Amino acid sequence: MEKINTIVFDMGGVLVDLDRDASVRAFEALGYAAADRLLDPYVQSGIFLKLEEGAIGPQQLYEYIWEQVGRRIDPEAIDAALERFVVRLPVYKLDMLRELRKQYRVCLLSNTNIIMFPYIVRTMFTQQGLTVDDYFDRLYLSYEMGMVKPHADIFEKMIAEEGMDPGQTLFIDDAQANVETGRKLGFRTYLAGPGEDYRHIFDHYQPIDR
């Protein structure tokens, strides 16, 4: 039995189920075919990477897409196309987070953006009449931090701000590159599969007295 005091979750693909193709189809319906090349389940490219890094905001995204398609598109339609990427957050995972918080410090480390994250918060983390802050002790979001996984700097900033000991922390992600970075930095790691119920892994850990 391994002892830990903190669990760090990725969001998309670990807690929230994804449908990358649905988002691509929605962008294609708006006339922006490049989404098929730029959107990825694990790491974004181009304009979408800039959005996740916090280098641009929504208005710059809208203007870029307008320029690319040659016409003005309702910003709400662009938001909706991006939001199609996320499908559901199973309620049993919300229950899991609440139970884990009774024994561990629970954090979120996510590559996300200023459009999608508020949408997920208001539609998925409210299913039990609670807020996202009822499920996590701390949120580490790429667009707020100005850096993205799998680069080590986002992990190192989280470690510093949290006062975290990676050797006493379990990091769960669905991207191999992110897990490899976590492992190199000393985290206990777990690579989650698409839609996996991985609750069994917590049977191998017990809390360090806080």
RAUR-V788513 format. One line per field, one symbol per residue. psi: psi as a letter, one per 40 degrees, with the letter a starting at -180 (. if undefined). A space follows every 10 residues. Layout:
psi->???
This chain:
psi->hihieihhhi cheddhiigd ddddddddde egdeddddhi ddhiibdddd ddeediaddd ddddddddee ihihdddddd dddedhdihh dddddddddd eddihhihhh haiedddddd ddddeedeea ideeeidihh hdddefiiie iddddddddd defihdefhh hhiehddddd ddddeeihih hhihehgedd deeeiiihh.
